[in-house]
């Protein structure tokens, strides 16, 4: 008979085998048609145009932080739902426990909605693509040398 740890180990092994099997089947069935557009460099929604030393759009980080903030706060809904559904607490308090937890979660959701309204009103969710600006740095290397290097590696 397997111990509890053996069952967990068996579940982990079966999960890994299932994931590898699904990935292997997808690898065999997927079309493989690379083209120039698919092979270009793509970084966080910004096409690589011009010099690499351009200002990066900070909106990526702001949206990611807002998402993480609301995602982490919504994790608190699951323990609340577990406690709220406890029949023994409901029976012992004659239903007052249910009203208390409902009011508590209502306040929590209102605070989340106020946070979302604040972020929305401040315009942090508006997506504005920055204009490309050419750096004003004066290099001692002539531009022709850069063009020669770009032409040399353009075909590769």
C-alpha positions in Angstrom: 0.0 0.0 0.0 1.3 3.5 -0.8 1.8 6.0 1.9 0.4 9.5 1.6 3.7 10.8 0.3 3.8 8.0 -2.2 0.4 9.0 -3.5 1.6 12.6 -3.8 4.8 11.5 -5.6 2.7 9.4 -8.0 0.4 12.4 -8.7 3.4 14.6 -9.4 4.9 12.0 -11.8 1.6 11.5 -13.6 1.1 15.2 -13.9 4.6 15.6 -15.4 4.0 12.8 -17.8 0.7 14.3 -18.9 2.2 17.7 -19.5 5.1 16.2 -21.5 2.6 14.1 -23.5 0.4 17.1 -24.3 3.5 19.2 -25.3 4.8 16.3 -27.4 1.5 15.9 -29.2 1.3 19.6 -29.8 4.8 19.7 -31.1 4.0 16.9 -33.6 0.7 18.4 -34.8 1.6 22.1 -35.0 2.5 23.7 -38.3 6.1 24.9 -38.6 6.2 27.7 -41.0 8.7 30.3 -39.9 8.8 33.6 -41.8 10.6 36.9 -41.4 7.9 38.5 -39.3 7.7 35.6 -36.9 11.5 35.5 -36.4 11.9 39.2 -35.6 12.7 40.4 -32.2 9.7 41.4 -30.1 9.9 42.8 -26.6 6.9 43.5 -24.5 4.7 45.1 -27.2 7.4 47.4 -28.6 8.8 46.8 -32.1 12.6 47.1 -32.2 12.9 50.3 -34.2 16.0 52.4 -34.2 18.5 52.6 -31.4 18.1 50.3 -28.3 18.7 53.2 -26.0 15.2 54.7 -26.3 12.8 55.4 -23.4 10.7 52.3 -22.6 7.0 52.7 -22.1 6.4 52.6 -18.3 2.8 51.6 -18.8 3.8 48.0 -19.1 5.0 48.0 -15.5 2.1 50.0 -14.2 -0.5 47.7 -15.8 1.4 44.7 -14.5 1.6 46.1 -10.9 -2.1 46.9 -11.0 -2.9 43.4 -12.2 -0.8 41.8 -9.5 -2.4 44.1 -6.8 -6.0 43.1 -7.7 -5.0 39.5 -8.4 -3.5 39.1 -4.9 -6.4 40.8 -3.2 -8.9 38.6 -5.0 -7.1 35.5 -3.5 -8.7 36.6 -0.2 -12.1 35.7 -1.7 -11.4 32.0 -1.5 -10.9 31.6 2.3 -13.8 34.0 2.9 -16.0 31.7 0.8 -14.9 28.7 2.7 -15.6 30.3 6.1 -18.9 31.8 4.8 -20.1 28.3 3.8 -19.4 26.7 7.2 -22.8 25.4 8.3 -21.7 25.0 11.9 -20.9 28.8 12.2 -24.3 29.6 10.7 -26.1 27.3 13.1 -24.2 28.5 16.2 -24.9 32.2 15.5 -28.4 31.8 14.2 -27.5 33.3 10.8 -25.7 36.3 12.1 -22.3 35.0 11.0 -23.5 34.9 7.4 -24.7 38.5 7.5 -21.5 39.6 9.1 -19.3 37.9 6.5 -21.5 39.2 3.7 -21.1 42.8 5.0 -17.4 42.3 5.5 -16.9 41.0 1.9 -19.1 43.8 0.6 -16.8 46.4 2.2 -13.8 44.6 0.7 -15.2 44.6 -2.8 -16.2 48.2 -2.5 -12.6 49.1 -1.5 -11.4 47.1 -4.5 -13.9 48.9 -6.8 -12.8 52.3 -5.4 -9.1 51.4 -6.1 -10.1 50.4 -9.7 -12.0 53.7 -10.1 -9.1 55.7 -8.8 -6.6 54.0 -11.2 -9.1 54.4 -14.1 -9.7 58.1 -13.2 -6.0 58.9 -13.0 -5.6 57.4 -16.5 -3.2 54.7 -15.5 -5.1 52.2 -17.7 -5.0 54.4 -20.8 -2.6 53.0 -23.3 -0.5 55.6 -25.1 2.2 54.5 -27.4 5.2 56.8 -27.0 6.6 58.7 -30.0 9.9 57.6 -31.2 12.6 60.2 -30.6 16.0 60.0 -32.1 18.7 60.3 -29.5 20.6 63.7 -29.7 23.9 62.1 -28.7 26.8 63.0 -31.0 28.9 60.0 -31.6 32.5 60.2 -32.8 31.8 57.1 -35.0 30.6 58.1 -38.5 27.1 57.0 -39.4 28.5 55.3 -42.5 30.2 52.7 -40.4 26.9 51.9 -38.6 25.2 51.5 -42.1 28.0 49.2 -43.2 27.6 47.0 -40.2 23.8 47.0 -40.7 24.1 46.1 -44.3 26.6 43.3 -43.6 24.3 41.6 -41.1 21.0 42.5 -42.8 20.7 39.2 -44.7 21.5 37.0 -41.7 
